[in-house]
């Protein structure tokens, strides 16, 4: 692509990240204000799952978008300009974000369904905090395991596309 087209694409990408960050900030402010007004996170424990999913999603998009904008504006590959470590980290961050979109949403759904169906049992036997901790921990670690297994599989000599290396 010509340099001016690459710059236009990079500018559009950065502008998209700024607009997306503004809308994510509305979600963050609403949840934090609601929790402060209701005296703590346990008024709506599902907000912790929603905010953690939003933060992981947001960090993934900002990291990957910034990396792609860098790739578009550079004449050399990012691996040559920065390091291979940065490329591998960008790959893992993007992969983790993609995995968490599925697993984190499943965790939120699982928490809601279990809480709706077994509300009294959860409140008195398991506890809301304990169920929340179990689901959040399982979501985070399950994504980590999936990313590790996927990168282990792709590093075994199979060909995969990584635009960071060109």
Secondary structure, 3 states (H helix, E strand, C coil): CCHHHHHHHHHHHHHHHHHHHHHHHHHHHHHHHHHHHCCCHHHHCHHHHHHHHHHHHHHHHHHHHHHHHHHHHCCCCHHHHCCHHHHHHHHHHHHHHHHHHHHHHHHHHHHHHHHHHCHHHHHHHHCHHHHHHHHHHHHHHHHHHHHHHHHHHHCCCCCCCCCCCC
